[in-house]
Amino acid sequence: MSAPRTATVTAGERADAGTPGPRRPKTRLGDRLLKIYVWLIIAWLFLPIAVMIVFGFNDTQSKSNVNWQGFTLKWWTRLGDYPELVAAVGNSLKIALLATLITTVVGTLMGLALGRHRFRGQGATNLVLFAAIASPELVMGASLLSLFVSLGVGTGFWTVVVAHVLFSLSFVAITVRARVVGLDRSVEEAARDLGASTWVTFWRVTFPMILPGVVSGALLAFALSIDDFVITQFTSGALQTFPLWIWGATRIGVPPQVNILGTLIFAVGVVIAVINTVNTRRRT
């Protein structure tokens, strides 16, 4: 009796062993081509940044920093050779930080109002926000210049701050509104049921949930402000910012220090974006 049973078990084991397991889905040719296309686009977008970083180490002997002449680190210790450039970068950072602070506060409140409440004129407000994003910078810069001239306001640091707040406000408000619309209202209601006041509910429940949208809007506003050229050109007067200084220097040659400062600004932006991404994943 044991022999047939052994044979049966052996045959069953052979049958199980011969049964093929779940096959991995084959990658389609279209998926591969799509991945290749995406990586080519990413490479194309980062190519100018890579060139900027590389030419910050170029041992150029002339005012024109367009031909590779050797590797050097000396330009990193000679950022002070152009005091006007350092002052222009400082102006750009001050304007960007101040405009970002104002825009983040006002834009967050606007996003909360648009995403949470229904009121008369809401449709017109949305139209104005999207129109500010869609309108060309040339139109906005010319209109702001006409406004300042008609009011008798001299162009300079504060007019640039006002201009940057106006054109970046829409981006922050729309980003925060998208976050507010997707909130789970039951969490806030639970906090109110447990005795939390409106103010405590906002700071301990609502604000932490919309914080990723607030930070994303602030980063976007900072990036838009620090590299803006067209609107700044209309509203700056005699003030020099980093993009304006580069534009003026192109007539005689852009020094390697410009590449170095651009690299530092880019590196700071990447670090902030990485920190924001890591914190968002931890919250999730």
Buried (B, 14 or more C-beta within 10 A) or exposed (E): EEEEEEEEEEEEEEEEEEEEEEEEEEEEEEEEEEEEEEEEEEEEEEEEEEEBBEBBBBEBEEEEBEEEEEEEEEBBEEBEEBEEBBBBBEBBBBBBEBBBBBBBEBBBEBBBBBBBEEEEEEEEBBEEBEEBEEEEBEEBBBBBBEBBEEEEEEBBBBBBBBBBBBBBBBBBBBBBBBBBEEBEEEEBEEBEEEEBEEEEBBEEBBEEBBBBBBBBBBBBBBBBBBBBBBBBBBBBBEBBBBBBBBBEBEEEEBBBBBBBBBBBBEEEBEEBBEEBEEEEEEEE
